[in-house]
Amino acid sequence: MKTEDFLSDDLLKQFKTGQQLNDFLGQIQKRAIEKMLEGELDGHLGYEKNEQRGSKNARKGYGKKKIKTQYGESEIKVPRDRDASFNPMIVPSGKAW
């Protein structure tokens, strides 16, 4: 997929300052990280959300973590599992990011 396919001219024209664009890009990055974490948990558990599970371990809500990126500080939701055996690779537990 090319960038032009999902970032239309009309969308980009709405930003009047560099800060507005920076905030928008930060929101996209936050959402992408959260979805990647959900994908990591799917792989860890061996099934996707809302599917029949094949193991005793299951999803158990979300924790919060503050991260600092080039777009500023943001608080993300990190999915958890019942066994507390999920340690995400993109945002490791117990380490600053």
Secondary structure, DSSP 4 states (H G I P E B T S, - for coil): --HHHHS-HHHHHT--SHHHHHHHHHHHHHHHHHHHHHHHHHHHHTS-TTSPPSSS--EEEEEEEEEEETTEEEEEEEEEETTS----SSS-TTS--
